Amino acid sequence: MQKVIFIDPAEPPLWQALADMGFQCDDRLKASRAEVLAALGEYEGMVIRSRLKVDRELLDHAPNLRFVARSGVGVEHIDLEYAAQRGVAVLTSPEGSRDTVGEHTVGLLLMLMNNLARADRQVREGQWIRAGNRGYELGGKTVGIIGYGNMGTAFARRLAGFGCTVLAYDKYRQNYGDAFAEAVDLATLQAQADVVSLHIPYEPENRYFANGAFWDAFAKPVWVVNTARGLVLHTADLADRLASGRVLGAALDVIEYEEQSFAHLNPAELPPPFQYLLQSANVVLTPHIAGWSYEAEEGHARVLAQKIGALYGQKV
């Protein structure tokens, strides 16, 4: 019988779909890396999130592996080149969480431009500050979206009712403009944007894509939202531009200092640039939850089931 190993949790619909396709599914959610390596020779499929690195060593212990199903989006912990050499399909499920990421990004932007988090804290502390929390309307602003894939397009669709101009830049795509965003080059986006939202994947060439030179190239001070990956944004450069006014405010769901699993972060132990963000009134922070709604978890399971079924010529 074909066997699939679950290294990380996934919603029941994925397990059930694989069982219906004839796979034996094994729960190894608490197995150590060494225990996983010792067992991998039995398996044709692997379901993961981000607990373990899928590197050359791990792939060499899986001679029969046909697919790695990553429940979620990021693949920075997977050796994609070596997996391709081995003929191992790496399946991801960005479609499962694009809606919740789009909604969360809108929420962060509204919190930032209208001082909602700060005003809430102040009222709870007994302060009633109205003029100091005057906000800015999104209507009439130009929003620049960096990366127009699943997440960027979901965000653009949710901006449709706000009366803003939406521009998109995506270095990986061609002819991607649609009814919700105009495709432009990066220089045009930087010349016109009031708001910048990052939706690019992390890979070595995107490390610190949003650095000091990137922010300095904008014609106007901007608000920034990052729901992509922490390492695409240089925190120290962002702190400098917040201090100088080149960046009006930042809303971050992801932090460059997160560990591989994204499960733990101790803000008090992070370096000075992040301490600056913690103390800034024009910064909103959330703990890497933009794509983690209840609906998204089932969405990832359904999407992966369909992609695995397609790999084996089965309709799910």
C-alpha positions in Angstrom: 0.0 0.0 0.0 1.2 3.5 -0.8 2.1 5.4 2.4 2.1 9.1 3.4 3.8 10.4 6.5 2.3 13.4 8.3 5.2 15.3 9.9 3.0 18.4 10.8 -0.7 18.8 11.5 -3.2 19.1 8.7 -7.0 19.3 8.8 -8.9 16.0 8.6 -10.2 16.6 5.0 -6.6 15.9 3.7 -6.2 12.7 5.7 -9.6 11.5 4.6 -9.0 12.4 0.9 -5.7 10.5 0.9 -7.3 7.5 2.6 -10.0 7.6 -0.1 -7.3 7.5 -2.7 -5.9 4.4 -1.2 -3.0 5.8 0.8 -2.1 4.6 4.3 -1.6 7.8 6.4 0.8 7.7 9.3 0.9 10.3 12.1 4.5 11.2 13.0 3.7 14.6 14.3 5.9 14.2 17.4 8.7 12.3 15.8 12.2 13.8 16.0 14.2 14.5 12.9 16.3 11.4 13.4 13.1 9.3 13.8 11.6 10.8 10.7 14.8 10.1 8.7 14.9 6.5 9.8 11.3 5.9 8.7 11.2 7.8 5.4 12.2 4.9 3.2 8.7 3.5 3.6 6.9 6.6 2.2 5.8 7.9 -1.1 4.4 11.1 0.2 5.1 13.6 3.0 2.8 16.2 4.5 4.7 19.1 6.2 4.4 22.7 7.4 7.7 24.1 8.6 8.9 22.0 11.6 11.7 20.3 9.7 14.0 21.2 6.9 13.4 19.2 3.7 17.1 19.3 2.7 19.4 17.0 0.8 19.9 14.8 3.8 16.2 14.3 4.3 15.5 13.7 0.6 18.3 11.1 0.4 16.6 9.2 3.2 13.4 9.0 1.1 14.3 7.0 -2.1 10.6 6.3 -2.8 9.3 9.8 -2.2 7.1 11.1 -5.0 5.7 14.3 -3.4 6.1 16.7 -0.5 2.8 18.5 0.3 3.5 21.7 2.1 0.4 22.9 4.0 0.8 26.6 3.4 2.9 28.9 1.3 6.6 29.3 2.1 9.1 26.9 0.8 12.3 28.5 2.1 13.0 25.4 4.2 12.8 23.0 1.2 15.6 22.3 -1.2 13.6 22.8 -4.3 16.5 22.3 -6.7 17.4 18.9 -5.2 13.8 17.8 -5.0 13.4 18.5 -8.7 16.6 16.6 -9.4 15.1 13.7 -7.5 11.8 13.9 -9.3 9.9 14.9 -6.1 7.0 17.2 -6.7 6.7 20.0 -4.1 3.1 21.0 -3.7 1.9 24.1 -1.8 -1.5 25.5 -1.1 -1.5 29.4 -1.3 -5.0 29.2 -2.6 -6.2 28.0 0.7 -5.2 31.1 2.6 -5.3 33.9 0.0 -8.7 35.2 1.2 -7.8 35.5 4.8 -4.4 37.1 3.9 -6.3 39.6 1.7 -8.7 40.5 4.6 -5.9 40.7 7.2 -3.9 43.0 5.0 -6.9 45.3 4.6 -7.4 45.2 8.4 -3.8 46.0 9.1 -3.9 48.9 6.7 -7.0 50.4 8.2 -5.6 50.0 11.7 -2.4 51.8 10.7 -4.0 54.7 8.8 -6.7 55.3 11.4 -4.6 54.7 14.5 -7.1 52.1 15.7 -4.7 50.0 17.8 -3.2 53.1 19.5 -6.6 54.6 20.2 -7.9 51.4 21.7 -4.9 51.2 24.0 -5.3 54.8 25.1 -9.0 54.4 25.9 -8.3 51.3 28.0 -5.7 53.4 29.8 -8.3 56.1 30.6 -7.2 58.5 27.8 -9.7 60.2 25.5 -7.5 61.6 22.7 -9.5 62.6 19.6 -7.4 65.1 17.6 -4.2 63.1 18.2 -5.8 60.0 16.6 -7.1 61.7 13.5 -6.8 59.3 10.6 -6.3 59.3 6.9 -8.9 57.9 4.3 -7.8 55.2 2.0 -10.1 56.6 -0.7 -8.2 58.7 -3.2 -4.8 57.1 -2.3 -2.7 55.0 -4.6 -1.9 51.6 -3.3 1.2 49.8 -4.7 1.2 46.0 -4.4 4.6 44.3 -4.7 3.9 40.7 -5.9 0.6 40.0 -7.7 0.1 36.3 -7.1 -2.5 34.6 -4.9 -2.1 37.0 -2.0 -1.6 40.2 -3.9 -4.6 39.6 -6.1 -6.8 38.8 -3.1 -5.8 42.0 -1.4 -6.5 44.0 -4.6 -10.0 42.5 -4.9 -10.8 43.7 -1.4 -9.6 47.2 -2.1 -12.2 47.6 -4.9 -14.8 49.3 -2.8 -12.5 51.9 -1.2 -12.1 54.2 -4.1 -8.3 54.0 -4.4 -6.0 53.5 -7.3 -4.3 50.2 -7.2 -0.9 49.5 -9.0 0.8 46.1 -9.1 4.4 45.1 -9.8 5.4 41.5 -10.1 8.9 40.6 -11.5 7.8 37.0 -11.9 4.8 37.5 -14.2 3.8 39.1 -17.5 0.4 40.5 -18.6 -1.0 40.3 -15.0 -2.9 43.5 -14.9 -6.7 43.0 -14.3 -9.8 44.9 -13.3 -8.5 45.3 -9.8 -4.9 46.5 -10.4 -2.9 48.1 -13.2 0.4 46.4 -13.9 3.3 48.8 -13.8 7.1 48.7 -13.5 8.7 49.3 -10.1 9.8 52.8 -10.9 6.2 53.8 -11.8 4.9 52.3 -8.6 7.5 54.1 -6.5 6.7 57.4 -8.2 3.0 57.2 -7.4 2.3 55.1 -4.4 1.0 56.3 -1.0 0.7 52.8 0.4 3.0 49.8 -0.3 1.9 46.2 0.5 4.5 43.4 0.2 3.3 40.0 -1.2 6.5 38.4 -2.6 7.9 35.0 -1.5 11.1 34.7 0.3 14.0 33.4 -1.7 17.7 34.4 -1.6 17.3 37.1 -4.3 14.4 38.6 -2.3 16.3 38.9 1.0 15.9 42.5 2.1 14.1 43.5 -1.1 12.5 46.3 0.9 15.7 48.0 2.1 16.8 51.6 2.5 17.4 52.2 -1.2 13.9 50.8 -1.9 12.2 53.2 0.5 14.4 56.2 -0.7 13.2 55.7 -4.3 9.6 56.6 -3.4 8.5 60.0 -4.5 6.3 60.4 -1.4 6.4 59.1 2.2 4.4 55.9 2.3 2.6 53.6 4.6 3.9 50.0 4.4 2.2 46.6 5.1 4.1 43.3 5.1 2.1 40.0 5.3 4.6 38.1 3.1 7.9 37.0 4.8 9.9 38.8 7.4 13.2 38.5 5.6 12.0 40.4 2.5 12.1 43.6 4.6 15.2 45.0 6.3 14.0 46.0 9.8 16.9 48.3 10.6 16.4 50.3 7.4 12.6 50.4 8.1 13.3 51.8 11.6 15.6 54.5 10.1 13.0 55.5 7.5 10.2 55.6 10.2 12.4 57.9 12.3 13.2 60.2 9.3 9.5 60.3 8.1 10.3 58.6 4.8 7.9 55.9 5.9 4.8 57.2 7.6 3.9 54.0 9.4 4.3 50.2 9.2 2.0 47.3 9.8 3.9 44.0 10.0 2.5 40.5 10.4 5.9 38.9 9.8 9.3 39.7 11.4 12.7 39.0 10.0 13.8 37.5 13.3 11.3 34.6 13.3 12.6 31.1 13.6 12.0 28.5 10.8 8.7 27.2 12.3 7.4 30.7 13.0 6.1 29.4 16.2 8.1 31.3 18.8 9.4 34.9 19.1 10.5 36.7 22.3 10.2 40.4 21.4 12.2 41.5 24.5 15.3 39.6 23.2 15.3 41.1 19.7 17.8 43.7 18.6 17.4 47.5 18.7 15.7 48.0 15.4 12.8 45.9 16.6 12.8 47.6 19.9 12.3 50.8 18.0 9.2 49.3 16.3 7.8 48.2 19.6 8.0 51.7 21.0 6.6 53.4 17.9 3.1 54.8 17.9 2.9 54.4 14.1 3.6 50.7 14.0 1.1 47.8 14.1 2.3 44.3 14.8 0.6 40.9 14.6 2.2 37.4 15.3 2.3 35.9 11.8 -1.4 35.1 11.7 -2.5 36.7 8.4 -3.0 33.3 6.7 -4.2 31.4 9.8 -7.9 31.7 9.9 -10.1 28.7 10.7 -11.3 28.6 7.1 -7.8 28.7 5.7 -6.7 25.6 7.6 -9.5 23.6 5.8 -8.7 25.4 2.6 -5.1 24.2 2.7 -6.3 20.7 3.2 -8.7 20.8 0.3 -6.2 22.4 -2.1 -3.5 19.8 -1.3 -5.9 17.0 -1.7 -6.8 18.2 -5.2 -3.2 18.7 -6.1 -2.1 15.2 -4.9 -5.1 13.7 -6.7 -4.1 15.5 -9.9 -0.5 14.1 -9.5 -2.0 10.6 -9.4 -4.7 11.2 -12.0 -7.5 11.1 -9.5 -10.2 13.7 -9.2 -10.9 14.7 -5.6 
